[in-house]
Amino acid sequence: MTFQSSMRPRCRSRRRLPKWIINQLHIKENAMPVTFRGIKKQIPVRTGRGGTFDTAVRELAPSIAKLRSAGCRDIRKLAEQLNGGGLTAPSGRPFSYGTLRRVLIRQAELKLGAGPRTQSVAAGVPRGSERYIRASIARNIRASKAAQQLASSQEEFRRFLECQRGAK
């Protein structure tokens, strides 16, 4: 049986786009691909009140990092701890939620530490209940048993092949 031209299978990998699509997309057929690399965002230098705020953020960064490493993650608790330690906000007044949040955001922009947690991160997924933990352990055990069975069946197959070769 001979193949006619209409019966030949087509190779899809070499398929070209129709001319009308090429013209609409403004694609040059034999053009070299171009890649664009973005410019790294630089932190703008601020002057005036913004400069004083940045200076205050830089001075507060070690204290905030120390409290965060101690386990204080909530902004309100951080504000209470900073106010209790005698530190003041950049304005000279005690820390409020909003002020500390602005400080944390600017701290993250200056790459001096982590910013404030988003609501979704703060809410977080609660630790798995014991039922879910047991279920995941059971899944792991089943997976390891399956792997052991696969290894043993492969070993048996290897022995079978050796026996077949030895019998010849």
KEROTI-751489 format. One record per residue (C-alpha): residue number from 0; residue in three letters; x, y, z. Coordinates in pm, whole numbers, always signed. Example, Ala and Ser with C-alpha at 12.3 -4.5 7.8 and 13.67 -1.06 7.14 Angstrom:
// KEROTI-751489
0;Ala;+1230;-450;+780
1;Ser;+1367;-106;+714
//
This chain:
// KEROTI-751489
0;Met;+0;+0;+0
1;Thr;+141;+337;-94
2;Phe;+66;+661;+79
3;Gln;-95;+933;-120
4;Ser;-16;+1290;-36
5;Ser;-351;+1334;+138
6;Met;-291;+1027;+357
7;Arg;+52;+1125;+486
8;Pro;+68;+1212;+852
9;Arg;+147;+1575;+917
10;Cys;+434;+1685;+1138
11;Arg;+286;+1937;+1379
12;Ser;+617;+2059;+1519
13;Arg;+707;+2243;+1197
14;Arg;+370;+2403;+1154
15;Arg;+384;+2775;+1081
16;Leu;+139;+3042;+1173
17;Pro;-80;+3171;+890
18;Lys;+34;+3495;+725
19;Trp;-267;+3691;+847
20;Ile;-177;+3611;+1211
21;Ile;+188;+3698;+1152
22;Asn;+84;+4033;+1001
23;Gln;-153;+4112;+1289
24;Leu;+104;+4027;+1554
25;His;+376;+4218;+1367
26;Ile;+606;+3917;+1384
27;Lys;+907;+3913;+1158
28;Glu;+957;+3561;+1035
29;Asn;+1334;+3536;+1057
30;Ala;+1392;+3782;+1339
31;Met;+1606;+3705;+1639
32;Pro;+1417;+3694;+1972
33;Val;+1471;+3989;+2202
34;Thr;+1473;+3968;+2581
35;Phe;+1435;+4265;+2812
36;Arg;+1599;+4277;+3149
37;Gly;+1439;+4505;+3399
38;Ile;+1638;+4768;+3580
39;Lys;+1679;+4696;+3948
40;Lys;+1466;+4931;+4151
41;Gln;+1676;+5168;+4353
42;Ile;+1566;+5308;+4685
43;Pro;+1506;+5679;+4638
44;Val;+1704;+5907;+4867
45;Arg;+1466;+6121;+5064
46;Thr;+1533;+6464;+5205
47;Gly;+1350;+6683;+5451
48;Arg;+1088;+6509;+5664
49;Gly;+1128;+6188;+5466
50;Gly;+1501;+6185;+5540
51;Thr;+1440;+6223;+5914
52;Phe;+1184;+5944;+5899
53;Asp;+1437;+5717;+5724
54;Thr;+1699;+5800;+5989
55;Ala;+1452;+5714;+6265
56;Val;+1363;+5386;+6088
57;Arg;+1732;+5294;+6066
58;Glu;+1775;+5363;+6438
59;Leu;+1466;+5158;+6529
60;Ala;+1554;+4858;+6308
61;Pro;+1777;+4674;+6563
62;Ser;+1518;+4715;+6843
63;Ile;+1237;+4587;+6621
64;Ala;+1448;+4295;+6500
65;Lys;+1530;+4203;+6861
66;Leu;+1161;+4204;+6960
67;Arg;+1063;+4005;+6652
68;Ser;+1330;+3743;+6718
69;Ala;+1192;+3715;+7072
70;Gly;+860;+3611;+6918
71;Cys;+664;+3936;+6917
72;Arg;+504;+3940;+6570
73;Asp;+181;+4138;+6612
74;Ile;+207;+4510;+6531
75;Arg;+1;+4611;+6834
76;Lys;+217;+4402;+7068
77;Leu;+532;+4542;+6907
78;Ala;+401;+4895;+6962
79;Glu;+327;+4816;+7329
80;Gln;+676;+4671;+7377
81;Leu;+847;+4968;+7210
82;Asn;+640;+5217;+7411
83;Gly;+712;+5018;+7729
84;Gly;+1084;+5030;+7648
85;Gly;+1075;+5410;+7635
86;Leu;+1123;+5437;+7259
87;Thr;+921;+5693;+7068
88;Ala;+791;+5709;+6714
89;Pro;+970;+5928;+6457
90;Ser;+724;+6206;+6543
91;Gly;+839;+6199;+6908
92;Arg;+506;+6060;+7033
93;Pro;+431;+5703;+7147
94;Phe;+389;+5437;+6879
95;Ser;+44;+5371;+6742
96;Tyr;-59;+5086;+6513
97;Gly;-49;+5307;+6201
98;Thr;+286;+5465;+6284
99;Leu;+455;+5133;+6349
100;Arg;+303;+4988;+6033
101;Arg;+451;+5276;+5828
102;Val;+787;+5223;+6001
103;Leu;+779;+4849;+5916
104;Ile;+685;+4918;+5552
105;Arg;+971;+5166;+5513
106;Gln;+1206;+4925;+5693
107;Ala;+1124;+4661;+5431
108;Glu;+1177;+4916;+5148
109;Leu;+1520;+5003;+5291
110;Lys;+1594;+4629;+5323
111;Leu;+1655;+4660;+5696
112;Gly;+1414;+4383;+5791
113;Ala;+1081;+4225;+5719
114;Gly;+779;+4443;+5664
115;Pro;+443;+4406;+5833
116;Arg;+272;+4075;+5785
117;Thr;-29;+4076;+5555
118;Gln;-363;+3972;+5696
119;Ser;-351;+3641;+5514
120;Val;-7;+3563;+5655
121;Ala;-105;+3681;+6001
122;Ala;-421;+3473;+5995
123;Gly;-223;+3187;+5849
124;Val;-333;+2834;+5822
125;Pro;-365;+2693;+6172
126;Arg;-143;+2404;+6259
127;Gly;-289;+2079;+6141
128;Ser;-515;+1902;+6383
129;Glu;-409;+1563;+6508
130;Arg;-645;+1395;+6263
131;Tyr;-474;+1556;+5964
132;Ile;-129;+1485;+6103
133;Arg;-219;+1117;+6148
134;Ala;-356;+1108;+5792
135;Ser;-35;+1253;+5648
136;Ile;+174;+1003;+5847
137;Ala;-43;+719;+5716
138;Arg;+6;+848;+5356
139;Asn;+382;+853;+5406
140;Ile;+379;+499;+5545
141;Arg;+169;+373;+5251
142;Ala;+408;+543;+5008
143;Ser;+711;+386;+5173
144;Lys;+544;+40;+5170
145;Ala;+471;+82;+4799
146;Ala;+834;+175;+4739
147;Gln;+948;-132;+4933
148;Gln;+715;-357;+4734
149;Leu;+842;-208;+4409
150;Ala;+1203;-264;+4516
151;Ser;+1132;-624;+4619
152;Ser;+949;-696;+4292
153;Gln;+1242;-552;+4097
154;Glu;+1478;-772;+4299
155;Glu;+1264;-1080;+4226
156;Phe;+1257;-993;+3856
157;Arg;+1639;-959;+3856
158;Arg;+1670;-1302;+4020
159;Phe;+1429;-1448;+3764
160;Leu;+1640;-1310;+3478
161;Glu;+1956;-1454;+3634
162;Cys;+1791;-1795;+3663
163;Gln;+1679;-1775;+3299
164;Arg;+2032;-1687;+3185
165;Gly;+2178;-1966;+3398
166;Ala;+1937;-2224;+3253
167;Lys;+2045;-2151;+2895
//
